[in-house]
């Protein structure tokens, strides 16, 4: 025990790394089941992974892109498969995202400590740990959410290769950048910048270039296998999206006026939600610091310059994206924005003032943290309703629910993984008469507006009280 304590006493850096990881982890995992998003995309992914996992089939495609008629590569579903191996609960893949979000704080610390200073490393890792926007997107299972981890890992290994002359930085960096792209097409900014820097700095030999191409082809192999056997439908969809003439409605999201509005309104809000406890006024001040540093501050540090070039490159790429630029399209920028602003403030303000400002920002982010805010609640409400029904043996839920709100799918998935599974046939008939002698309990699940207008004999049904949770769905038990 004494040796153990002495080890930590002689390694204060390790103590801080563990502490900041645990802080970030706690703020993301606290009341996780209350915060996870359990909506259309999550239920779609859960059914997809459940189907492939239980049938032992290889997944070749990932989720459908939110624009265009094509699908992403399957890396996100591989992450979900890891979670599903341990638990089929919707909380399991959300926990994977929590872990990756928490590990991002470690990459930020190691990156800044190695290439800037320990003080900058402490400030940036703490700011990321308590970042409201990072916490919001680190608590539910969705394919864009792990991107900050792979962005930060890509930069860490890129710098290792460029400034420490370690070849493993090149290989690990390109893998991380490729996986960022597989998660969401915003990762293309990370991958394109990674390759562009290698060419501009002339740090890439022909042999290394061939290896990079091979690595990327191997990582995309499942996607290409699907394409070869399906007439290249996704590649054609990507080409169509990139080169087709945009409609007038889409063009309203393109052009200099739109982009100026995006910078001043949306990007300032993004900075506020990332760093300043979701305060847009402070976010606008952060935007001013960005602008002044871009145009008037000429840093002699090549490491800072590379961060600035990445931000400029990102804005150029975003400018040519003909669609609305909402927060989740900017997730890859969260760690870079935090690091860049911290470096600029640290370089141009006295040390004590910098420490006081950042300390206050961290405290206010903790005080207003979404970790302690209002919960989402949908998952808990549906889970409790399913558990309430699932207490009965051989039950049969009969649905009368609007398909467009995906409530039915949310109930169906939780019914499918419930320890006491429902009977899966003749369910639509058992509300009206007992057609299946195996069914001991029958439940009619419907949305309130539909219940009075569809033919149901309510004299044979008893409504189940679901308070204090309510999803807008009423549950009735068939009374024999």
N, C-alpha and C positions, 0 to 999 in steps of 0.2 A: 504493500500500500504506500509506503514511504517513497519507494522508487517511482511509483505511478504519479504521486503528487509532485515529486521533484522534476519528473519529465515535463509536466504541464507548466511548472514554475519556470523552467528553463526554455519553454517554447510558448511565449505569450501570443505569438502570431497564430499558432494552431488553436489556442483557446478562442481567439476572436473569430477565426474562420468557422469553428463549430458553433459558436454563439450566434453569428449572423445567419448561418444556415438554419438553425433552429428557430430564430425569429421569423425569417421568411416562411419557413415551413408551417409554423403555428398560425400565422396570419392567413395562410391559404387553406389549411386543413381544418381550422376551427369551425365547427358546425357545418362540415362539408355537405352532408346529406341534405341540409336545409337550403343550401345555395346552388347545388348543381342544377344546370339547365336540363330540363327533361321535355324537349319539344321535338319538332318535326325532324331535324337533322340527327339528333341524338337517337331517337327511336328507330329511324331508318338504318343508322349504322349498327345499332344493337341487334336488330333482326338479321341484318346482313352477316355480321360476324357469327352470330349464333347458328345460322344456317350452314355456313361454310365450316365452322369449327366442329359441329356435331356430325357433319357428313364426312369430315376429313378431307375436304376439297381444298386445293391450292387457290388462294386469292390472287388474281392477276390485275385487278383494277381497284382504284381507290374511290372516294366520293366524287359525285358529279360536281363540276365547276359551277360556281354561282352565275357565271355568264358564259355564253357560248354553249354549243352542243357537244361537249366532250367530258371525259372523266380524267381524274388525276391518277398518277401511279399509286401503288397500294400501300406505301409505307405506313400511313395512318392506321390502316386496318391491321397491319402487323403489330403495331403498338397495342391496339385494342385486343388482339388475340392473346398477347402476354397477360393483359388484365383479365380476360375471360378465362384463361387457364386457372387462375386463382379464385375467381368469383364471377358469376354471371350477373351480379348486381350492377345497375347503372352507375353506382358510386365507384366501382373498380376502375374504369377508364379515366374517370375524373381524378382519381388518386394518382394515376400515372402522370397526368398533367401537373398536378400539385408537386410531385417529386421533381419533374423537369424544371418547373418554375422556380423551385427552391434551389436547385443545383445551379441555376443561372447566376445566383448571387456569388457562388464560389468562382465561376468563370470570370465574372466581373472583377472580383477581388484579385485573382491571380493575374489577370490581364493588366490591370492598372498598377499593381504592385511591381510587376516585372518590367513594365514599359514606361511607367510614369513615376509614381512615388507611393510610399506606404500610406501617406495622408490621403492622397486621392483615392487609393484603393479602399480605405475605410469609409470615406464619404460616399463614394459611388455604390458600394455594396450595400450600405445601410439605406441609401435612397431607393435602390431597387427593391430591397426587402420590404419596404413600407409603401412602395408606389401604388396608389389606388387603382390605376388602370391595369397594372400588372396583376394585382390581386384579383380584380374583377375577371380577367381572362385566364386566370390560373386555377379556377375552381370548377370548371365543367369541361366535359369531353366534347371537343370540337376540333377538327383538323387544323385550323390556323393557330390554335392556342399555344402549341409548343415551339412556334417559330422563334421567339426571342432566345431560347436556349441554343438552337442551332445557328442563329445569327452570331451570337456571342462566341460560340465555339469556333465558328469559321474565322472570325477576326483574330481570336487568340492564336490559332494555328497558322494563319497567314502571317502574323507578326513574328511568330517563332521561326518561320521559314525565311522571311525577309531580313530580320534583324539578328537572329541567333544562328542562321545558316544551318538549321536542322531540317533534313529532308523529310522526316516524319510529319513536320508541320504542313508540308505541301499535300501529302496523301490524306492525312486526317482532315485537313481543311477542306479539300475538294469533296470529300465524303459528306461532311456536315453541310456544306453549301448545297450539294445535290439533294440531301434529305430535306432541307428547308424548302426547296422547290417542289419536292414530292408532296409536302404537306399542304402547300397552297401556292398559287402562281405568283404571289408577292415575293416568294423566295427566288424568283428569277432575277430580281434586283441584286440579291446577295451573290448568286452564282455568277451572273454576268460581271459584276464588279470584281470578284475574286479573279476571274480569268483575265479581265482587262488589265488589272494591276500587274499580273505576271508578264503580260506582253509589253506593257509600257515600260516596266522596270528592266525588261530583258533578262528576267530571272528564270527563263524557261528554255531548256534545250529541246531539240527535236525528239530525243529519246524520252524526256519527261513529258512532252506534249502527247506523245503516243500513249504513254502510260495513263495520263489523265483521261484521254478519250476512252481507253479500255475500261477504266474504273467507272466512268459515267455510263457506258454501255452496259456493264455488268449490273450496276444498280438499277438501271431501267429495264433489265432483262424480262421480268414478269410482264411489264407493260408492252414490250415489243412482242412477246409470245402471243399475247392477246391480239395485238394488231395484225400479226401475220395470219392468224386464223379467223379474223373478222374483217378482212378487206380494208384494213387501215382506217376504220371508221373514226377513231378518235383523232388521229393525225390529220385526217381530212377536216374534221370539225375544228381543230385548232387553226389550220390554215385559213379556213373560211372565216373564222372569227377575226383573225389578224388582218386579212386583206379585203374583206367584203366592204361595200359602201355602207357607212353608218346611216341609220335612219335619223330623221329630224329630231325625234324625241331623245335619241342617244347623244346627238350633237350638242344638246343644251348642257351637257357635262364636259364640254371640250372647248378650248380656246383661252386666250389670255384673260378676258374678263372673269370667266368662271374660275380660272386658276388663282387669280389675285384674291377673289372672294374666298376660295378654299384656304389660302395662306393666312389671311387675316381673321377669318371666322373659325374655320374648322381646325387648322393646324395650331392656332393659339389655344383653342379649347383642348386639343390633344396634349399640348405641353402642360396646361393646367391640370388635366386629369392624370397625367403621368407623374408630375412632380409636386404640384401645389394644391393638394387636397381638393381637387376638382374646382379650383377657383379660376375662372376665365380671365379676370383682371390680371392676376399674377401670371397667368399663362401668356397674356399679351405682353407683359414685361419680359418674360422669357423669350418671346418671339423677337422683341426689339434687341435683346442681347445677341440672339442668333444673327439678325440682320447686320448689326454693327460689326460683329466678329467676321462675317463673311466679306464685308466690303472695306473695313478699315483696319482690321487686326491682321498683321502678317506674322504669323508664328514662325519662328526659326526651327521649331521642333518638327522633324519630318513625320513623327508619329501622330502629332496633332493634325498636321496637314492631310494625312491620309484619311483621318476621320472626317475632316471638312470636305474632302473630295467625295467621300462616300455619300455624305448628306446632299451635296450638290448633284451628284449622279442620281440619287434617289428622287430628288425633285424633278429632274429631267425625265426620268422614266415614268413618274406619276403623271407628269404633264400630258404624256401621250396616251394615257389610259382613259378611254372615252366612256367613263362611267362615274357615278358618285363615289367620292373618296371618304368613306366612313371609317370609324376608328379601327375596326379589325383589319382593314387593309394596311394599316400603319404599324401593326404589332412588331414587325421586324426592326422598327426604328426606336423602340422603347429603350433598350440598353445603350444604344449609341447616343441618343439625345441626352440621357442622364450623364454619361461619361463626358461628352463634349461640353455641356453647360458647366459641369463641375470644374473641368480643366480651365475653361475661360474665366470663371469667377475666381478660382484659386490663383490664376496667374496675374490678375489685375486688381485684387483687393488684398489688404493686409491680412496676415495669417489669422489673427484673432477675430477679425470681422467675418472672414470666411467661415471660420468654425462656428461662430455664433449664429450666422444666417442658416447654415446647413443644420445645425442642432435644432433651431426653432422649426425649420421645415419638417424635420423628422418627427418632432414632437406633435406638430399639428397634423401631419399625416397619420400618426398613430391615433390621435384623439378623434379625428373624423374618418378613421379607417372603415372601409366597407366591410371588413371582417366582423365588425360589431353592429352593422346596420341591419336594415330590414331584409328578411330572407325572401327567396323566390317562392318557395312553398309548394309548387305544383307536384313535385316528386313525392314529398311527404304526404300530401293529401291523397294522392292516388294509391300510394303504398298502404296507407292506413285503411283505405276503402277495400283494397284487395285482401289485406290481412283479415279484415272484418268478415268478408265473405268466405275466405279460405279456412276459417275455423270449422266450417261445416264439411262433412265428408260427401264426396261425389256430387259436388255442386255444379250447376250449369248456368253461366251468365248469358243472358239474351240481350243483345245490343239494339238500341234505337238511337243512334247518334249521328250527327252531321259528320260526313267523312272529311270535309275540308278543314276541320280544326284538329284532326289527328288524335282526338281524345280516345277514340276506340283503340287505335294502335298502342297508345300509352297503357291502357288497361290490359290489352291482349299480351303485351310483352311481360308485364309483371305477373299476370295469371300464368304465363308459360313457365316461369321460373319459380313459382310458388311451390313450397314443399308439398302441399296438398293440391295437386293439379286438377283443373276442372274437366268435366266430360266435354269432349270436343265435337259431338255430333247431336243433331236434333235440337240444338240450343234455341233456335228461332221458334220452335214449335212449343217448347215446354212452358212458355208463358200462358198459352191458351189451353193446353191440356197436357196431361202426363203421357207422352208418347214413348218414353223410355223408362222402363221399370228400375234401371240402375240409378237413375237420378233421384236422390233423396231430398235435395234442396235446389230450387230454381230461383234465379234472381233476374230481374228485369232492370237493365241499366239504361237510362235515357237522359237527354238534356231536358231541362225544365220546360222550354217552349214547345217541345215535341210531345211531352207526356199527355196533355189534355186532348191533343188533336189526332192521335193515332188510336186505332181500335185496340184497347186493352181493357179487360174487365178488372177495374181497380178494386172491386169488392173482394176479389181473391188475392189482392196484393197488400202488403203492409210496408210502408216506407221505413227505411232504416236511418236513424239519426246519425249524421257524420260529424257533428260539431266537435271541436272548433274548426275543423277543416272542411273546405267546400271548394269543389272544382267547377261548380255549376252543373254537375251531373247528379241526378237523383237515383237512388238504389232502392228497389222494391223486392221484397221476398214473397214468393208464392205461398199463400196460406192454404193448407190442405183442409 
